[in-house]
Amino acid sequence: MREIEISRQVKAMNEKILMSVFTSKRDLYRDYKIGPEDLLEISVFEDEKLNKTVRVSFQGNINLPLLGVLKVKGLSASELEREIRDLLAERYYQDPHVNVFIKEYRNQRISVIGAVEKPGVYEMSGQKTVLDLLAVSGGLKEDAGQLLFLMRPPNPEDGVPKKEGERGTGEELPKTSIIDLEELLIKGDLRLNVPLLHGDVINVPLSGKIFVGGEVRAPGGFSLRGKRLTVSQAIASAGGLKGIANASETRIFRYSEKGSGKEILIVNVYDIEKGKSEDLYLKEYDVIIVPRSGVKMVLQELWDAIKSPMAAWPFAAAL
């Protein structure tokens, strides 16, 4: 019976994905961040000579009359309008009117893996969302799980992590967000239909899995089908604890089967190993996070990581 119920729900989700292709959505282009190879059309009402169509260089710059070289990488069109307007007002015109239109978008490589009909790497232009990529990849398979994992490189504009020794920490990890597909597709919470960036990876795991992340040696997703798995067994499946783990504050994020909400359980893995605490059995969709020793994990931040699709999770793995 449960398999039939899951199959019906996946069918309903796929119907919503198809409908999203034909229905109007909010203007996501407003939030698009300009990047190399984008073609910009810039116009200034006060002086036609300043109107220019210019392609962003690989360094993220453009060259404009009167203003010279401007760094535009990472700005939205409205932010660039404001910057040009302020510079012209400061030097040349009183209250100039500036318009920036993104005429051509660079191609963005976004990967879709897991329980979708057509997994792969997609070359997309313009601002795309989670729903767009689910539609392009053919929708969900019948045995798809309820959760979607969105993994984003630490410097998404380039699509690759920084190398050690380059500017930054050298230890930056991809950020992983969790999106509840039932909330997005069945209940229609379009806040979860987040804009995607170059280098993003969408992963829709199969149903019947739990996930282990944080300071374990091999974070990932593990099947519950046909067996019962405890916390200690799940951590062992993930390669065991790293030396820097603080397993006394391990958290289990649990998704209710009835959709009534989510809860957080705190367990002490060290006590479990010593037989001082109960080794809890896990449920489908449980997410186990083992924090790093010496770092106080703020409960609200972790809770927000589940509720907010763009929040960063403290583990990085293509689950």
Secondary structure, 3 states (H helix, E strand, C coil): CHHHHHHHHHHHHHHHHHHHHHCCCCCHHHHCCCCCCCEEEEEECCCHHHCEEEECCCCCEEEECCCEEEECCCCCHHHHHHHHHHHHHHHCCCCCCEEEEEEECCEEEEEEEECECCCEEEEEECCCEHHHHHHHCCCECCCECCEEEEEECCCCCCCCCCCCCCCCCCCCCCEEEEEEHHHHHHCCCHHHCCECCCCCEEEECECCEEEEEECECCCEEEECCCCCCEHHHHHHHCCCECCCECHHHEEEEEECCCCCCEEEEEECHHHHHCCCCCCCECCCCCEEEECECCCCCCHHHHHHHHHCCCCCCCCCCCC
